[in-house]
Every structure is written in C-alpha cells, then in structure tokens.
Amino acid sequence: MSETSPPTARTLRTGPGRLLVAVYGVFALAATARGGYQLATRFDEAPLAYALSLLAGVIYLVAAFGLARAGRTSRTVAFVACGIEMAGVLAVGTTSVFLPEVFPDDTVWSNFGSGYLFIPLVLPALGLWWIRRVHRLDQAGEG
C-alpha cells in the first residue's frame, strides 16, 4: 500500500477487516446454498424457514461486499445490511425460542444461530462495530 492510501482502504484490506469479510463470505455461501436447496427440494415442509435462510444468505452477501469495499456508500450498504441482519437474528431467534411451531425446521437464525455456534448472533455486532471503527479512522484521516 502506498502512503497516500486513505485510512479506510488500508483498514478494510488488512487484519480483522479481511477476516470479517471472509466469515461473511462463508456464511453467504452456506446460507444461500442451504436455503436454495431446501426451497427447491422440501418447500412444502417449512417454506418460511427455508426462505429466511436464503434471505440471510443474500444479506450476508450484501454485507460482505459492503465491508470489502472502501467508501462511504459501501460502508452505508454494509451498515444497513448488518442492521437488518441483527434485527432478523433477534426476531427469528426470539420467535423460534418462544413459538417454535412457527419454524418447523431451523433457519440460520433459529435459536439465535445456535446451529452455527451463535456466530449469526455475534457477526452483525462485529460488523457494526467494525464499520463504526473504520468510519472513525476515516474521519481522523480527513482532518
């Protein structure tokens, strides 16, 4: 990286930012593949659960792209995606705990992501924290 690279670009392409994007990418692939396969082969068993898994995969994909790219617009896209993801995992997690009959089969977000070691619960919090951290570094570089 040259010395003239903006702080945001350097931060997003190294260390924790790169790891966060990689985890989002893996979850995007896993949730999209799982949801797509289940919708195609077992739609009548639990269409809501399978559609939510597919939606989660798309949200993970959008978040990964937003986090991977430098710039204010990408950061905003990632922030919105992580916010929707957090709302989804909290809503689906709560519903699956207190009204399990709503989800006859698990989604990525069921029981707050317990089937995925609770990573779906932690991931949006880390994403939102990372976006805020990069934004602060970006503002410090402007001054």
DSSP file (Angstrom, degrees, kcal/mol; ACC not computed):
  #  RESIDUE AA STRUCTURE BP1 BP2  ACC     N-H-->O    O-->H-N    N-H-->O    O-->H-N    TCO  KAPPA ALPHA  PHI   PSI    X-CA   Y-CA   Z-CA
    1    1 A M              0   0    0      0, 0.0     2,-0.1     0, 0.0     9,-0.0   0.000 360.0 360.0 360.0 138.5    0.0    0.0    0.0
    2    2 A S    >   -     0   0    0      1,-0.1     3,-1.5     2,-0.0     0, 0.0  -0.413 360.0-110.9 -81.3 163.4    1.3    3.4   -0.8
    3    3 A E  T 3  S+     0   0    0      1,-0.3    -1,-0.1    -2,-0.1     0, 0.0   0.680 114.7  62.4 -67.0 -17.2    1.5    6.2    1.8
    4    4 A T  T 3  S+     0   0    0      2,-0.1    -1,-0.3     3,-0.0    -2,-0.0   0.465  73.6 117.6 -90.5  -0.6   -1.3    8.1    0.0
    5    5 A S  S <  S-     0   0    0     -3,-1.5     5,-0.0     1,-0.1     0, 0.0  -0.424  74.4-108.9 -64.8 138.3   -3.9    5.3    0.5
    6    6 A P     >  -     0   0    0      0, 0.0     4,-1.9     0, 0.0     3,-0.4  -0.354  25.3-114.6 -65.8 150.9   -6.8    6.6    2.6
    7    7 A P  H  > S+     0   0    0      0, 0.0     4,-2.5     0, 0.0     5,-0.2   0.853 114.8  57.4 -54.7 -37.1   -7.1    5.1    6.1
    8    8 A T  H  > S+     0   0    0      2,-0.2     4,-2.5     1,-0.2     5,-0.2   0.924 105.8  48.2 -62.0 -45.4  -10.3    3.4    5.3
    9    9 A A  H  > S+     0   0    0     -3,-0.4     4,-1.3     1,-0.2    -1,-0.2   0.918 113.6  47.1 -63.4 -44.3   -8.8    1.4    2.3
   10   10 A R  H  < S+     0   0    0     -4,-1.9    -1,-0.2     1,-0.2     4,-0.2   0.923 114.3  47.6 -62.6 -43.6   -5.8    0.3    4.4
   11   11 A T  H >< S+     0   0    0     -4,-2.5     3,-1.0     1,-0.2     6,-0.5   0.893 110.6  49.9 -66.7 -42.1   -8.0   -0.8    7.3
   12   12 A L  H 3< S+     0   0    0     -4,-2.5    -1,-0.2     1,-0.2    -2,-0.2   0.773 110.0  51.0 -70.1 -25.1  -10.5   -2.7    5.3
   13   13 A R  T 3< S+     0   0    0     -4,-1.3     2,-0.3    -3,-0.2    -1,-0.2   0.309 106.5  58.0 -98.9   9.6   -7.9   -4.7    3.4
   14   14 A T  S X> S-     0   0    0     -3,-1.0     3,-1.2    -4,-0.2     4,-0.9  -0.912  97.9 -25.9-135.2 162.0   -5.9   -5.9    6.4
   15   15 A G  H 3> S+     0   0    0     -2,-0.3     4,-2.0     1,-0.2     3,-0.4   0.028 122.2   9.7  46.1-126.1   -6.3   -7.9    9.6
   16   16 A P  H 3> S+     0   0    0      0, 0.0     4,-2.7     0, 0.0    -1,-0.2   0.818 127.0  57.5 -60.1 -34.1   -9.7   -8.1   11.2
   17   17 A G  H <> S+     0   0    0     -3,-1.2     4,-2.1    -6,-0.5    -2,-0.2   0.918 108.0  46.6 -63.1 -43.0  -11.5   -6.4    8.3
   18   18 A R  H  X S+     0   0    0     -4,-0.9     4,-2.1    -3,-0.4    -1,-0.2   0.906 113.2  49.5 -65.2 -42.2  -10.3   -9.1    5.9
   19   19 A L  H  X S+     0   0    0     -4,-2.0     4,-2.5     2,-0.2    -2,-0.2   0.910 109.8  51.4 -63.4 -43.2  -11.3  -11.9    8.4
   20   20 A L  H  X S+     0   0    0     -4,-2.7     4,-2.4     1,-0.2    -1,-0.2   0.911 110.2  48.7 -61.0 -43.7  -14.7  -10.4    8.9
   21   21 A V  H  X S+     0   0    0     -4,-2.1     4,-2.4     1,-0.2    -1,-0.2   0.897 110.8  51.7 -63.1 -40.3  -15.3  -10.2    5.1
   22   22 A A  H  X S+     0   0    0     -4,-2.1     4,-2.4     2,-0.2    -2,-0.2   0.917 110.0  47.8 -64.0 -43.4  -14.2  -13.9    4.8
   23   23 A V  H  X S+     0   0    0     -4,-2.5     4,-2.5     1,-0.2     5,-0.2   0.923 112.0  49.9 -64.6 -43.2  -16.6  -15.0    7.5
   24   24 A Y  H  X S+     0   0    0     -4,-2.4     4,-2.4     1,-0.2    -1,-0.2   0.901 110.2  51.7 -60.2 -40.0  -19.4  -13.1    5.9
   25   25 A G  H  X S+     0   0    0     -4,-2.4     4,-2.3     2,-0.2    -2,-0.2   0.916 109.9  47.9 -63.2 -43.8  -18.5  -14.7    2.6
   26   26 A V  H  X S+     0   0    0     -4,-2.4     4,-2.8     1,-0.2    -2,-0.2   0.922 114.1  46.9 -63.0 -44.3  -18.6  -18.2    4.0
   27   27 A F  H  X S+     0   0    0     -4,-2.5     4,-2.7     2,-0.2     5,-0.4   0.860 109.7  54.3 -67.9 -34.3  -21.9  -17.6    5.7
   28   28 A A  H  X S+     0   0    0     -4,-2.4     4,-2.0    -5,-0.2     5,-0.3   0.943 113.1  42.5 -62.0 -46.6  -23.3  -16.1    2.5
   29   29 A L  H  X S+     0   0    0     -4,-2.3     4,-2.5     2,-0.2     5,-0.3   0.941 117.4  46.0 -64.7 -48.2  -22.3  -19.2    0.6
   30   30 A A  H  X S+     0   0    0     -4,-2.8     4,-2.6     1,-0.2     5,-0.2   0.933 116.7  42.2 -64.0 -48.1  -23.5  -21.6    3.3
   31   31 A A  H  X S+     0   0    0     -4,-2.7     4,-2.8     2,-0.2     5,-0.3   0.893 116.2  48.3 -69.5 -39.0  -26.9  -19.9    4.0
   32   32 A T  H  X S+     0   0    0     -4,-2.0     4,-2.6    -5,-0.4     5,-0.2   0.931 114.9  45.2 -66.3 -45.2  -27.7  -19.3    0.3
   33   33 A A  H  X S+     0   0    0     -4,-2.5     4,-2.5    -5,-0.3     5,-0.2   0.931 116.4  45.9 -63.8 -45.5  -26.8  -22.9   -0.7
   34   34 A R  H  X S+     0   0    0     -4,-2.6     4,-2.7    -5,-0.3     5,-0.2   0.958 116.7  43.4 -63.2 -51.3  -28.8  -24.3    2.2
   35   35 A G  H  X S+     0   0    0     -4,-2.8     4,-2.6    18,-0.2     5,-0.2   0.904 115.3  48.7 -62.6 -42.4  -31.8  -22.2    1.8
   36   36 A G  H  X S+     0   0    0     -4,-2.6     4,-2.1    -5,-0.3    -1,-0.2   0.925 113.4  46.7 -63.5 -45.2  -31.9  -22.6   -2.0
   37   37 A Y  H  X S+     0   0    0     -4,-2.5     4,-2.2    -5,-0.2     5,-0.3   0.933 114.1  47.7 -62.3 -46.4  -31.5  -26.4   -1.8
   38   38 A Q  H  X S+     0   0    0     -4,-2.7     4,-2.9    -5,-0.2    -2,-0.2   0.902 111.8  49.4 -64.8 -40.9  -34.2  -26.7    0.9
   39   39 A L  H  X S+     0   0    0     -4,-2.6     4,-0.6    -5,-0.2    -1,-0.2   0.895 114.7  45.8 -63.3 -38.2  -36.6  -24.4   -1.0
   40   40 A A  H  < S+     0   0    0     -4,-2.1    -2,-0.2    -5,-0.2    -1,-0.2   0.826 127.1  25.4 -74.1 -31.7  -36.0  -26.5   -4.2
   41   41 A T  H  < S+     0   0    0     -4,-2.2    -2,-0.2    -5,-0.2    -3,-0.2   0.711 135.4  21.9-108.5 -23.4  -36.3  -29.9   -2.6
   42   42 A R  H >X  +     0   0    0     -4,-2.9     3,-1.9    -5,-0.3     4,-0.9  -0.032  69.7 138.8-137.7  33.1  -38.5  -29.5    0.6
   43   43 A F  T 3< S+     0   0    0     -4,-0.6     3,-0.3     1,-0.3     7,-0.1   0.847  72.2  55.6 -50.0 -43.1  -40.5  -26.4    0.0
   44   44 A D  T 34 S+     0   0    0      1,-0.2    -1,-0.3     2,-0.2    -5,-0.1   0.662  99.7  62.0 -70.2 -16.2  -43.8  -27.8    1.4
   45   45 A E  T <4 S-     0   0    0     -3,-1.9    -1,-0.2     1,-0.2    -2,-0.2   0.915 130.7 -14.8 -76.9 -44.3  -42.1  -28.8    4.8
   46   46 A A     X  +     0   0    0     -4,-0.9     4,-2.3    -3,-0.3     5,-0.3  -0.375  65.5 168.6-160.4  68.3  -41.1  -25.3    6.0
   47   47 A P  H  > S+     0   0    0      0, 0.0     4,-2.5     0, 0.0     5,-0.2   0.860  80.1  51.9 -60.3 -37.3  -41.2  -22.6    3.3
   48   48 A L  H  > S+     0   0    0      2,-0.2     4,-2.4     1,-0.2     5,-0.2   0.943 111.1  46.8 -64.6 -46.6  -40.8  -19.7    5.8
   49   49 A A  H  > S+     0   0    0      1,-0.2     4,-1.8     2,-0.2    59,-0.3   0.915 115.5  45.5 -61.1 -43.7  -37.8  -21.2    7.4
   50   50 A Y  H  X S+     0   0    0     -4,-2.3     4,-2.1     1,-0.2    -1,-0.2   0.885 112.2  50.6 -70.5 -37.8  -36.1  -22.0    4.1
   51   51 A A  H  X S+     0   0    0     -4,-2.5     4,-2.7    -5,-0.3    -1,-0.2   0.889 109.4  52.0 -65.9 -37.9  -36.9  -18.6    2.6
   52   52 A L  H  X S+     0   0    0     -4,-2.4     4,-2.7     2,-0.2    -2,-0.2   0.872 107.7  51.8 -66.6 -36.3  -35.4  -16.9    5.7
   53   53 A S  H  X S+     0   0    0     -4,-1.8     4,-2.0     2,-0.2   -18,-0.2   0.916 111.6  47.0 -64.4 -41.6  -32.2  -19.0    5.3
   54   54 A L  H  X S+     0   0    0     -4,-2.1     4,-1.9     2,-0.2    -2,-0.2   0.920 112.4  49.6 -64.4 -43.7  -32.0  -17.9    1.7
   55   55 A L  H  X S+     0   0    0     -4,-2.7     4,-2.5     1,-0.2    -2,-0.2   0.905 108.1  53.9 -61.0 -42.2  -32.7  -14.3    2.7
   56   56 A A  H  X S+     0   0    0     -4,-2.7     4,-2.8     1,-0.2    -1,-0.2   0.912 106.8  52.4 -59.0 -42.1  -30.0  -14.5    5.4
   57   57 A G  H  X S+     0   0    0     -4,-2.0     4,-2.1   -26,-0.2    -1,-0.2   0.898 109.4  48.2 -60.8 -41.1  -27.5  -15.6    2.7
   58   58 A V  H  X S+     0   0    0     -4,-1.9     4,-2.4     2,-0.2    -1,-0.2   0.904 111.7  49.9 -66.1 -41.1  -28.3  -12.7    0.5
   59   59 A I  H  X S+     0   0    0     -4,-2.5     4,-2.6     1,-0.2    -2,-0.2   0.913 109.9  50.9 -64.4 -42.1  -28.0  -10.3    3.4
   60   60 A Y  H  X S+     0   0    0     -4,-2.8     4,-2.6     2,-0.2    -1,-0.2   0.901 110.1  50.9 -60.1 -40.4  -24.6  -11.9    4.3
   61   61 A L  H  X S+     0   0    0     -4,-2.1     4,-2.3     2,-0.2    -2,-0.2   0.931 110.9  46.9 -63.5 -46.6  -23.5  -11.4    0.7
   62   62 A V  H  X S+     0   0    0     -4,-2.4     4,-2.5     1,-0.2    -2,-0.2   0.915 113.3  49.5 -61.8 -43.5  -24.5   -7.7    0.6
   63   63 A A  H  X S+     0   0    0     -4,-2.6     4,-2.8     2,-0.2     5,-0.2   0.914 109.3  52.4 -62.4 -42.4  -22.7   -7.1    4.0
   64   64 A A  H  X S+     0   0    0     -4,-2.6     4,-2.0     1,-0.2    -2,-0.2   0.929 111.9  45.1 -60.7 -46.2  -19.6   -8.9    2.7
   65   65 A F  H  X S+     0   0    0     -4,-2.3     4,-1.4     1,-0.2    -1,-0.2   0.914 113.9  49.7 -64.7 -41.8  -19.4   -6.7   -0.4
   66   66 A G  H  < S+     0   0    0     -4,-2.5    -2,-0.2     1,-0.2    -1,-0.2   0.897 114.1  44.8 -63.6 -39.9  -20.1   -3.6    1.6
   67   67 A L  H  < S+     0   0    0     -4,-2.8    -1,-0.2     1,-0.2    -2,-0.2   0.820 110.7  54.9 -72.9 -30.1  -17.4   -4.4    4.1
   68   68 A A  H  < S+     0   0    0     -4,-2.0     2,-0.3    -5,-0.2    -1,-0.2   0.761  99.7  69.9 -76.0 -24.6  -14.9   -5.4    1.5
   69   69 A R  S  < S-     0   0    0     -4,-1.4     2,-0.2    -5,-0.1   -60,-0.0  -0.738  77.4-131.8-100.2 142.3  -15.1   -2.1   -0.5
   70   70 A A        +     0   0    0     -2,-0.3     4,-0.2     4,-0.1     2,-0.1  -0.550  58.8  76.1 -83.5 154.4  -13.8    1.2    0.8
   71   71 A G  S  > S-     0   0    0     -2,-0.2     4,-2.1     1,-0.1     5,-0.2  -0.281  82.9 -90.4 122.7 154.7  -16.0    4.3    0.6
   72   72 A R  H  > S+     0   0    0      2,-0.2     4,-2.2     1,-0.2     5,-0.2   0.886 120.7  50.6 -64.3 -42.4  -18.9    6.0    2.3
   73   73 A T  H  > S+     0   0    0      2,-0.2     4,-2.6     1,-0.2    -1,-0.2   0.928 111.7  47.7 -64.9 -45.1  -21.6    4.3    0.1
   74   74 A S  H  > S+     0   0    0      1,-0.2     4,-2.6     2,-0.2    -1,-0.2   0.897 111.1  51.7 -62.0 -40.2  -20.2    0.8    0.6
   75   75 A R  H  X S+     0   0    0     -4,-2.1     4,-2.4     2,-0.2    -1,-0.2   0.897 110.0  49.2 -63.2 -40.5  -20.0    1.5    4.4
   76   76 A T  H  X S+     0   0    0     -4,-2.2     4,-2.6     2,-0.2     5,-0.2   0.919 110.7  50.0 -64.9 -43.9  -23.6    2.6    4.4
   77   77 A V  H  X S+     0   0    0     -4,-2.6     4,-2.6     1,-0.2    -2,-0.2   0.932 112.9  46.7 -59.4 -46.3  -24.7   -0.5    2.5
   78   78 A A  H  X S+     0   0    0     -4,-2.6     4,-2.8     2,-0.2     5,-0.2   0.894 110.9  52.6 -63.7 -40.3  -22.8   -2.7    4.9
   79   79 A F  H  X S+     0   0    0     -4,-2.4     4,-2.2     2,-0.2    -2,-0.2   0.925 111.8  45.1 -61.8 -45.7  -24.3   -0.8    7.9
   80   80 A V  H  X S+     0   0    0     -4,-2.6     4,-2.6     2,-0.2     5,-0.2   0.924 113.8  49.8 -64.5 -44.9  -27.8   -1.3    6.7
   81   81 A A  H  X S+     0   0    0     -4,-2.6     4,-2.5     1,-0.2    -2,-0.2   0.921 112.4  46.9 -61.3 -44.5  -27.2   -5.0    5.9
   82   82 A C  H  X S+     0   0    0     -4,-2.8     4,-2.5     2,-0.2    -1,-0.2   0.875 111.9  51.5 -65.8 -36.7  -25.7   -5.6    9.3
   83   83 A G  H  X S+     0   0    0     -4,-2.2     4,-2.4    -5,-0.2    -2,-0.2   0.917 111.7  45.7 -65.1 -43.9  -28.6   -3.8   10.9
   84   84 A I  H  X S+     0   0    0     -4,-2.6     4,-2.7     2,-0.2    -2,-0.2   0.905 112.7  51.9 -64.5 -41.1  -31.2   -5.9    9.1
   85   85 A E  H  X S+     0   0    0     -4,-2.5     4,-2.8    -5,-0.2     5,-0.2   0.921 109.8  48.5 -61.0 -44.6  -29.2   -9.0    9.9
   86   86 A M  H  X S+     0   0    0     -4,-2.5     4,-2.1     1,-0.2     5,-0.2   0.927 112.9  47.6 -62.5 -45.0  -29.2   -8.1   13.6
   87   87 A A  H  X S+     0   0    0     -4,-2.4     4,-2.6     1,-0.2     5,-0.2   0.907 113.4  49.7 -61.6 -41.4  -32.9   -7.4   13.6
   88   88 A G  H  X S+     0   0    0     -4,-2.7     4,-3.1     2,-0.2     5,-0.4   0.929 110.8  46.7 -64.4 -47.1  -33.5  -10.7   11.7
   89   89 A V  H  X S+     0   0    0     -4,-2.8     4,-1.8     1,-0.2    23,-0.3   0.870 115.7  46.7 -66.9 -34.6  -31.4  -12.9   14.1
   90   90 A L  H  X S+     0   0    0     -4,-2.1     4,-2.2    -5,-0.2     5,-0.2   0.919 117.0  43.0 -71.2 -42.8  -33.1  -11.3   17.1
   91   91 A A  H  X S+     0   0    0     -4,-2.6     4,-2.5    -5,-0.2    -2,-0.2   0.950 120.7  39.7 -68.0 -49.7  -36.6  -11.6   15.7
   92   92 A V  H  X S+     0   0    0     -4,-3.1     4,-2.9    -5,-0.2    19,-0.4   0.904 116.3  52.2 -67.7 -40.5  -36.2  -15.1   14.4
   93   93 A G  H  X S+     0   0    0     -4,-1.8     4,-1.4    -5,-0.4    18,-0.3   0.935 112.9  43.7 -60.5 -46.7  -34.2  -16.2   17.4
   94   94 A T  H  X S+     0   0    0     -4,-2.2     4,-2.5     2,-0.2     5,-0.3   0.928 115.4  48.4 -64.2 -45.7  -36.8  -14.9   19.8
   95   95 A T  H  X S+     0   0    0     -4,-2.5     4,-3.1     1,-0.2     7,-0.3   0.912 110.1  51.6 -61.8 -42.9  -39.7  -16.4   17.8
   96   96 A S  H  < S+     0   0    0     -4,-2.9    -1,-0.2     1,-0.2    -2,-0.2   0.780 113.2  45.8 -68.0 -25.5  -38.0  -19.8   17.5
   97   97 A V  H  < S+     0   0    0     -4,-1.4    -2,-0.2    -3,-0.2    -1,-0.2   0.916 125.5  27.9 -79.2 -46.5  -37.5  -19.9   21.2
   98   98 A F  H  < S+     0   0    0     -4,-2.5    -2,-0.2     1,-0.2    -3,-0.2   0.725 135.4  27.3 -92.9 -22.8  -41.0  -18.8   22.3
   99   99 A L    ><  +     0   0    0     -4,-3.1     3,-2.2    -5,-0.3     4,-0.4  -0.521  66.1 164.7-134.1  66.0  -43.0  -20.1   19.3
  100  100 A P  G >   +     0   0    0      0, 0.0     3,-1.0     0, 0.0    -1,-0.1   0.735  68.9  71.3 -61.1 -22.2  -41.1  -23.0   17.9
  101  101 A E  G 3  S+     0   0    0      1,-0.2    -5,-0.1    -3,-0.1     4,-0.0   0.706  85.2  68.2 -67.3 -18.1  -44.1  -24.1   15.9
  102  102 A V  G <  S+     0   0    0     -3,-2.2    -1,-0.2     1,-0.3   -53,-0.2   0.834 107.0  39.9 -67.4 -31.7  -43.7  -21.1   13.6
  103  103 A F    <   +     0   0    0     -3,-1.0    -1,-0.3    -4,-0.4   -57,-0.1  -0.805  64.7 177.8-120.6  88.1  -40.4  -22.7   12.3
  104  104 A P  S    S+     0   0    0      0, 0.0     2,-0.3     0, 0.0    -1,-0.1   0.700  79.2  32.9 -65.4 -16.5  -40.9  -26.5   11.9
  105  105 A D  S    S-     0   0    0     -3,-0.1   -56,-0.0   -59,-0.1     5,-0.0  -0.967 100.1 -95.2-134.0 153.2  -37.3  -26.6   10.6
  106  106 A D        -     0   0    0     -2,-0.3     2,-0.2     4,-0.1   -53,-0.1  -0.269  29.3-158.5 -69.7 150.7  -34.4  -24.5   11.6
  107  107 A T    >   -     0   0    0     -4,-0.1     3,-0.8   -55,-0.1     8,-0.2  -0.643  40.8 -97.5-108.8 175.7  -33.2  -21.4    9.8
  108  108 A V  T 3  S+     0   0    0    -59,-0.3     8,-0.2     1,-0.2     7,-0.1   0.851 128.2  44.0 -60.1 -33.2  -29.7  -19.9   10.0
  109  109 A W  T >  S+     0   0    0      3,-0.1     3,-1.3     4,-0.1    -1,-0.2   0.448  83.3 127.3 -95.5  -0.9  -31.1  -17.5   12.6
  110  110 A S  G X>>S+     0   0    0     -3,-0.8     3,-1.7     1,-0.3     4,-1.0  -0.267  83.8   5.1 -58.7 141.2  -33.1  -20.1   14.7
  111  111 A N  G >45S-     0   0    0    -19,-0.4     3,-0.6   -18,-0.3    -1,-0.3   0.861 135.8 -61.5  49.8  39.1  -32.3  -20.1   18.4
  112  112 A F  G <45S-     0   0    0     -3,-1.3     9,-0.5   -23,-0.3    -1,-0.3   0.772 100.6 -53.0  61.2  29.6  -30.1  -17.1   17.7
  113  113 A G  G X4>S+     0   0    0     -3,-1.7     5,-2.6    -4,-0.2     3,-2.0   0.744  87.6 151.2  82.7  24.0  -27.8  -19.1   15.4
  114  114 A S  G X<5 +     0   0    0     -4,-1.0     3,-1.4    -3,-0.6    -3,-0.1   0.827  70.0  60.1 -59.9 -32.0  -27.2  -22.0   17.9
  115  115 A G  G 3 <S+     0   0    0     -5,-0.5    -1,-0.3     1,-0.3    -6,-0.1   0.628 109.1  44.8 -69.6 -11.7  -26.8  -24.4   15.0
  116  116 A Y  G X 5S-     0   0    0     -3,-2.0     3,-1.8    -8,-0.2    -1,-0.3  -0.139 127.7 -94.3-122.5  33.8  -23.9  -22.3   13.8
  117  117 A L  T < 5S-     0   0    0     -3,-1.4    -3,-0.2     1,-0.3    -2,-0.1   0.772  72.6 -71.1  59.7  29.1  -22.2  -21.8   17.2
  118  118 A F  T >><S+     0   0    0     -5,-2.6     4,-1.7     1,-0.1     3,-0.9   0.594  99.4 133.0  63.7  13.5  -24.1  -18.5   17.7
  119  119 A I  H <>  +     0   0    0     -3,-1.8     4,-3.2    -6,-0.4    -2,-0.1   0.887  65.7  60.4 -60.2 -38.8  -21.9  -16.8   15.0
  120  120 A P  H 34 S+     0   0    0      0, 0.0    -1,-0.2     0, 0.0    -7,-0.2   0.782 107.2  47.1 -61.4 -23.5  -25.1  -15.4   13.4
  121  121 A L  H <> S+     0   0    0     -3,-0.9     4,-0.6    -9,-0.5    -2,-0.2   0.867 119.0  38.2 -80.5 -39.0  -25.8  -13.5   16.6
  122  122 A V  H  X S+     0   0    0     -4,-1.7     4,-2.4     1,-0.1     5,-0.2   0.831 103.1  71.5 -81.2 -34.5  -22.2  -12.2   17.0
  123  123 A L  H  X S+     0   0    0     -4,-3.2     4,-2.8     1,-0.2     5,-0.2   0.884  97.5  45.8 -57.1 -47.9  -21.5  -11.4   13.4
  124  124 A P  H  > S+     0   0    0      0, 0.0     4,-2.8     0, 0.0    -1,-0.2   0.879 111.7  53.4 -67.0 -32.2  -23.7   -8.4   12.9
  125  125 A A  H  X S+     0   0    0     -4,-0.6     4,-2.3     2,-0.2    -2,-0.2   0.928 112.2  44.8 -63.4 -43.3  -22.5   -6.9   16.2
  126  126 A L  H  X S+     0   0    0     -4,-2.4     4,-2.9     2,-0.2    -1,-0.2   0.909 113.0  51.5 -65.0 -41.7  -18.9   -7.3   15.0
  127  127 A G  H  X S+     0   0    0     -4,-2.8     4,-2.4    -5,-0.2    -2,-0.2   0.928 111.6  45.8 -60.6 -46.1  -19.8   -5.9   11.5
  128  128 A L  H  X S+     0   0    0     -4,-2.8     4,-2.1     2,-0.2    -1,-0.2   0.902 113.8  49.4 -65.3 -40.5  -21.5   -2.8   13.1
  129  129 A W  H  X S+     0   0    0     -4,-2.3     4,-2.5    -5,-0.2    -2,-0.2   0.930 111.4  49.5 -62.4 -44.5  -18.5   -2.3   15.4
  130  130 A W  H  X S+     0   0    0     -4,-2.9     4,-2.8     1,-0.2     5,-0.2   0.909 109.6  50.8 -63.3 -42.8  -16.1   -2.6   12.5
  131  131 A I  H  X S+     0   0    0     -4,-2.4     4,-2.4     1,-0.2    -1,-0.2   0.924 111.8  47.9 -60.6 -44.3  -18.0   -0.1   10.4
  132  132 A R  H  X S+     0   0    0     -4,-2.1     4,-2.1     2,-0.2    -2,-0.2   0.905 112.2  49.6 -63.5 -41.2  -18.0    2.4   13.2
  133  133 A R  H  X S+     0   0    0     -4,-2.5     4,-2.2     2,-0.2    -2,-0.2   0.935 112.4  46.4 -63.8 -47.1  -14.3    1.9   13.8
  134  134 A V  H  X S+     0   0    0     -4,-2.8     4,-2.6     1,-0.2    -2,-0.2   0.883 110.2  54.7 -63.4 -38.8  -13.4    2.4   10.2
  135  135 A H  H  X S+     0   0    0     -4,-2.4     4,-2.4    -5,-0.2    -1,-0.2   0.916 108.2  48.8 -61.4 -42.7  -15.7    5.4   10.0
  136  136 A R  H  X S+     0   0    0     -4,-2.1     4,-2.2     2,-0.2    -2,-0.2   0.906 112.1  48.3 -64.0 -41.1  -13.8    7.0   12.9
  137  137 A L  H  X S+     0   0    0     -4,-2.2     4,-1.8     2,-0.2    -2,-0.2   0.894 110.6  52.2 -64.3 -38.8  -10.4    6.2   11.3
  138  138 A D  H  X S+     0   0    0     -4,-2.6     4,-0.9     1,-0.2    -2,-0.2   0.911 110.3  47.5 -62.9 -44.0  -11.7    7.7    8.1
  139  139 A Q  H  X S+     0   0    0     -4,-2.4     4,-1.0     1,-0.2     3,-0.5   0.880 109.4  53.6 -66.2 -37.3  -12.8   10.9    9.8
  140  140 A A  H  < S+     0   0    0     -4,-2.2     3,-0.2     1,-0.2    -1,-0.2   0.856 107.0  52.8 -65.2 -33.8   -9.4   11.1   11.6
  141  141 A G  H  < S+     0   0    0     -4,-1.8    -1,-0.2     1,-0.2    -2,-0.2   0.711 103.2  58.4 -73.2 -21.2   -7.7   10.9    8.2
  142  142 A E  H  <        0   0    0     -4,-0.9    -1,-0.2    -3,-0.5    -2,-0.2   0.800 360.0 360.0 -77.1 -29.2   -9.7   13.8    6.8
  143  143 A G     <        0   0    0     -4,-1.0    -1,-0.2    -3,-0.2    -2,-0.1   0.478 360.0 360.0 -77.8 360.0   -8.6   16.3    9.4
